[in-house]
Amino acid sequence: MTDSGMFALTGKVAVIWGGGGAIGSAMAATLAGAGARVAVIGQSADRVDAAAARLRESGADCLALTGDATNLDECRRLVGQIVERHGRLDICLNAIGGGAGKVLYPAEDYPVDAWDWIIDLNLLSTLHGTQAAAKAMIEAGNGGRVLSVSSVRGQLGIDAGYSAYVAAKGAVNALTRQWATEWARHRITVNAIAPTFVDTPQVAMLLDDPEFKRKLIDRVPLRRVGSTDDLAGAVLFFCSEASSFVTGQVLTIDGGLTATQ
Ligand SMILES: NC(=O)c1ccc[n+]([C@@H]2O[C@H](COP(=O)([O-])OP(=O)(O)OC[C@H]3O[C@@H](n4cnc5c(N)ncnc54)[C@H](OP(=O)(O)O)[C@@H]3O)[C@@H](O)[C@H]2O)c1
């Protein structure tokens, strides 16, 4: 297959953990645009319903489900509902996380409650969502795709009190390699994308500060902040046949930021 058909997702079913969020809903739209049926998951029914309504307006077959992805039983229940509805699950996208800017502390005094919150939000949700999805994929025997949203902070330190977030995203990168190794025998590929700042509500307060934004852009060779559209090509690549021999990789999507470090 050498044409754009290698990016087609017709007949595939995807779960998007955090699909009610800014990046998750954009990723869901990308997959749906390539023909996948999608299920968006979050804790707030309002948020997932709103995301699902937008997706359906543009023609997507979208299921909206609520649950807490830090709880493995909940994740298995949610995956069960998707498989019951569609008879299969092919793609697991992990887009739950963030919170880093809300809990900034010096490394030597990083409080354990903030640590637990960030690790649960960014790492435990990724662990349990992926475990539930991968088990269904393994049982079905059709292979699959796992793609997690990491961050450039998984590989770069930052002098701004981010201990828990860098630990969580570094662990997501490590698990990407570990899962890729363990699940290759099941033809499940596991990759991650690692963006720098993406223009979303989570970082809006920072980007609204002109001085912060100017300094940020000065460090990015392509001289701009990322958008959710900048993630779409990688999402399609990693979730389709186009990447069938690519696994265990973390792709930075950062306008060249990490190339300068
Ligand atoms: N935005 C950026 O600049 C940026 C840059 C690099 C990496 N990232 C990463 O990209 C990912 C998505 O970020 P975003 O900006 O799209 O954040 P977001 O808009 O806050 O989306 C995250 C979604 O996750 C859901 N969620 C949180 N906890 C959950 C749980 N326990 N169970 C189920 N759903 C849960 C939230 O919905 P509920 O509250 O309804 O549960 C929310 O809709 C994160 O991993 C973040 O670290 C973001």
The ligand as an ORCA input file, in Angstrom:
! r2SCAN-3c Opt
* xyz 0 1
  N      -1.975     21.754     26.531
  C      -0.651     21.719     26.383
  O       0.028     22.720     26.153
  C       0.041     20.377     26.481
  C       1.393     20.302     26.116
  C       2.042     19.063     26.210
  C       1.354     17.949     26.645
  N       0.036     18.082     27.003
  C      -0.663     16.889     27.478
  O      -1.791     16.668     26.664
  C      -2.800     15.985     27.421
  C      -4.137     16.697     27.245
  O      -4.014     18.041     27.630
  P      -5.197     19.092     27.386
  O      -4.577     20.418     27.303
  O      -6.066     18.605     26.275
  O      -5.972     18.973     28.776
  P      -7.555     19.069     29.072
  O      -8.212     19.980     28.108
  O      -7.673     19.387     30.526
  O      -8.060     17.594     28.805
  C      -7.816     16.539     29.684
  C      -9.109     15.770     29.833
  O      -8.877     14.643     30.687
  C     -10.064     14.392     31.427
  N      -9.716     13.723     32.682
  C      -8.976     14.207     33.717
  N      -8.881     13.301     34.695
  C      -9.569     12.216     34.281
  C      -9.850     10.945     34.855
  N      -9.375     10.595     36.053
  N     -10.633     10.091     34.168
  C     -11.145     10.409     32.959
  N     -10.895     11.599     32.350
  C     -10.127     12.485     33.008
  C     -10.658     15.777     31.679
  O     -12.056     15.737     31.708
  P     -12.848     15.648     33.103
  O     -12.351     16.763     33.943
  O     -14.265     15.741     32.686
  O     -12.490     14.313     33.658
  C     -10.214     16.611     30.467
  O     -11.271     16.781     29.539
  C      -2.270     15.950     28.870
  O      -1.669     14.700     29.099
  C      -1.208     17.027     28.892
  O      -0.205     16.787     29.850
  C      -0.630     19.263     26.933
*
